[in-house]
Amino acid sequence: MEIRNLVRVIEGRRVVDDVSLTIMPGQVTCLLGPSGCGKSTTLRMIAGVEMQDSGEIWVDGKLVCDTVFRVPPERRGIGLMFQDFALFPHLSVADNVAFGLRSCSAEEKRARVVELLDRVDLLRFVDGYPHQLSGGEQQRVALARSLAPRPRIMLMDEPFSGLDNRLRDGIRDDTLALLKEEDTAVLLVTHEPEEAMRMADEIALMRDGRIVQQGAPYNVYTRPVDRAAVAFFSDANVLGAQVNGALADTPFGQFLAPGVPDGTDVDIVFRPQHVRLDFDRNGSGPLPTATDGVPARGTVVRARFMGHESLVEFRMDFDGSILKATVPNVFLPAPGKTMWLTVPRNRCFVFPVTHM
């Protein structure tokens, strides 16, 4: 599937602004971004339930929709799965799954229903009804129903957000495995970075109607395009500085800022898990190094155990700002304890400040 330069204007605002994507069979692409950034509107235009103001949608090299020509939604070969599973309460599980199988014999329908329910481990409920199922089981029935007609493309809009956290990871993994087996091209919409990282082959990060960054999850996470992209995936610490001679001076030492003009204000951004801690030794800390720069002293404000790591907040001596560090396992220094923080240079991002 290929979408080219999609634009949707609502009440004078570009809700979707020049969005282009290509998704290959067996590939899961995730549209990731905050609520209101245009993700679901993009999905609805691809599904055909909403019209774009400009741009084109192509499937298997054939035009599906532009502003003149339009294939009806039911003829696009696209499966839909939403947060609301929308199972028909008066139909059995088997009839729900078979709902989209219109050109098959009764025997073929039953065989396809049995195959899919077996693959989602719900064959025992084949003659049951939706009200007899848990939320997770209903979600798997909805998945089977969406896949029954063998769609070339599956659109998924926050399909797991209504599930209990306990079930979510397992159901996501089962869903991904089934979609891969079917060689379906998948476009998944979510506002949860963890879900995108877990499921996607490619992430398209959206903001204000535009795709601001696109690539493999590792690349989007480790090579963010700006400060907001860092902060969307995790907490972020920010130092302000000004560039002089391609260097930005901070209490943690100098940071390289190649190609940035002198006098430019920059944000130096780093994640809490990359902050290194050392104990205070009678007012002294570790020696400066080329890789970690100059240590800066801070005082513990609060420390909390988060389950698999500890989050420690420091009030820094140099300006009273709060910086966060995460440490694997249990590390709970008492409030008021002084420690030294260093910031590895290979874990930092330097972005020119954009004034809105």
Sequence and secondary structure as in RCSB ss.txt:
>XXXX:A:sequence
MEIRNLVRVIEGRRVVDDVSLTIMPGQVTCLLGPSGCGKSTTLRMIAGVEMQDSGEIWVDGKLVCDTVFRVPPER
RGIGLMFQDFALFPHLSVADNVAFGLRSCSAEEKRARVVELLDRVDLLRFVDGYPHQLSGGEQQRVALARSLAPR
PRIMLMDEPFSGLDNRLRDGIRDDTLALLKEEDTAVLLVTHEPEEAMRMADEIALMRDGRIVQQGAPYNVYTRPV
DRAAVAFFSDANVLGAQVNGALADTPFGQFLAPGVPDGTDVDIVFRPQHVRLDFDRNGSGPLPTATDGVPARGTV
VRARFMGHESLVEFRMDFDGSILKATVPNVFLPAPGKTMWLTVPRNRCFVFPVTHM
>XXXX:A:secstr
 EEEEEEEEETTEEEEEEEEEE  TT EEEEE  TTSSHHHHHHHHHTSS  SEEEEEETTEEEE SS B  GGG
S EEEEESS    TTS HHHHHGGG  SS HHHHHHHHHHHHHHTT GGGTTS GGGS HHHHHHHHHHHHHTT 
 SEEEEESTTTTS HHHHHHHHHHHHHHHHHTT EEEEEES HHHHHHH SEEEEEETTEEEEEE HHHHHHS S
SHHHHHHHS  EEEEEEEETTEEEETTEEEE TT  TT EEEEEE GGG EEEE BTTB    BTTTB  EEEEE
EEEEE SSEEEEEEEETTT  EEEEEEES     TT EEEEE  GGGEEEEE    
